[in-house]
Amino acid sequence: KGCLWLFGVPGGDVMLVFDPRGSYKVLDEQLGGFAGAFQSDAYEVYEVLSKSRPGIKRLGCAAHARRKYYEAALEGNQQAIWFIGRFRELYRIEDQVGQVGPEERQAIRQARAPQIWAEMKTRAEELKAAFLPKSSLGKAVNYFLKEYQVLLVYLESPQFQIDNNIAYAARGINQI
């Protein structure tokens, strides 16, 4: 058992590094003097990295947040399906902007995505007290609310992506 760290540049090479401990040390060593944006799930070492290094910005991953709702839906929770539908709308926007220039991509995202995110946040806050934190929907809601601000960071730049799925890079969007 251990941690398989994935390092990659969208549209570029990907490197995997195995670490039996999953420690911050491997992440710190591999990134060296890196400054810029990186995208990740909510594993706590990423938060340590973004707080300890100037010039580092963390983007959340919508696929990880969506997956939590999917797990709740598999357990029969109907509330989770609403969130999955909203994520589907966000991904439709990303499909639309995948082949347009950066300025148009940014304009379309800014016109449509923030409202969807805000609706999801409102609904998650309403549901937070209604479900036990250890239930599948409680876990999904808590993850979403904890990650909410970093989930929105992709809206700051047309080069940023909504998630860190490697398959997304195959869509041919120019990225930094």
N, C-alpha and C positions, 0 to 999 in steps of 0.2 A: 504494500500500500504506500501511497505517497501522492505527490502532486505533479501533474504534467502541465508545466507552464507553456503557454503558446504565445509567441512573439511574432508579429507580422505587420507588414505595411500593406494596407488595402491595395489590391492589384499587384502586389509584389511578392517577395519570398516570405515564407513562414518557417519559423524555427521552433522546435519543441525541445524543452529541457526538463528532464525528470529530476525531481527532488524528493527524497523519501520523507522529508519533514514538512514540505509546503511552507517554508519559512520566507520571511521578508528578505533575507540575505541574498537568495538567488535572484529575486526580482531586482533588488538594488544593484547587484553585480552586473546583470545582463543589460540594464538600462544605462549604466555608466553615467555619462554626463548629459543624457537625454533631457531636453526641455521641449515642451509642447503638450499636445493633447493625447490622451490614451483612453481607450474604451474598455470597460470591464463590467463584471457582475459586482455584487456587493461584498465579496470576500474582504474581510477587515484589513488585510495588509495593503490593499489598494488605497484605502482611506489614509493609512499611515504614510504611504508614499506621497500622496497628493498634499498632505499637510507638512511633510518634512522637507520637501524639495521646492524651492522657488522655481517658477516657470513651468510647473506641471499642472495640468488641468485634467480632471477625470470626467469622462462622459459615461452615463449609465447605458445599459443595454436593454432596449425594449423587449427583445426576445426572451431575456431572463424573466422580466416582469410578467410578460404574457404567459410564459410557461407555468408560473404559479397559479394563474387563473385556469389554465387548461387542466392542471391536476385537480383543482377543485371541481371543475365541470365533469371530469371523469368520475368523481365520487357522487355525481348527481346534483350538484349545487347549481340551481338555475340562475342565481345572482351572478355567477362567474361568466355565464354565457353573454350577458350584456357587455362585460368588459372585453371579452374576446371579440365581440362585434366591433367595439370601438377601436381596438388594436387593428382589426382588419381594415377599418377606414384609414387609419394612419399609414398602414402599409400600402394601401391603394394610392395615397398621395405620393409615397416614395416611388411606386411604380410609374406614376405619371411624370415625376420630375427626373427620372433616371436618365432621360435622353435629351434634356434641355440644358441650356447654358446656366452657369452659376447664378447670374442675377435673376433669371426667371425661376430657377429652383428655389432660391431664397424667397422670392415674392409669393410663390404659390404656397410654400410651407407656412409663411407668416400669415397668409390670408385664411388658411384652413385649419392647420394643426393646433394652434394654441387653444381654440375653443373646445376641441375634442379632449385635450389634456385637462383643461379646467373642469369639464363635465365629469371626467373620470375621477379627478381629485375630490370633487364635491361628493360624488357617490361613494367613494372609498371612505371618506370621513364619516358619512352617514352610517355606513355599515360597520365601522370599526367597533362600536360599542355593542352591536347586535350579535357578533359571533365571537366565540372563544378564541383567544390568540393562537392556540395550538391546533385549531380546526384548519382544514385545508383552505377555506376562504379567509379565515383570520390570518393565516400565514401570507396569503396572496395580498391582502389589503395592507398588512403591516409592511411587507417588502416594498410594495408600490409607494406607500406614503414615505417610507424612509428614503427611497431612491428618487422621489419625485423631482427634486431640483436638478439632479444630475441627469435624469432622463430627458429633461428639456434642453440640455446644453447643445444637442445636435442642431437645434434651431438657430444657434448663434452664427453658424457658418455653413455655406452651401457645400463645403468639402466634408463636413462631418456626416456620419451615417446614423441611422436610427438604432442600429444594433451592431454587434461585433461578429455576426455570423460570417464565416469565411466565404460561404457560398454567395453572399451578397456582393462581394468584390467581383465576381464573375459577370455581373451585369454591366461592367464597363464604365462605371462612373469615375471621372477623374477625381482623385483624392490626394491629400497631402500625407 
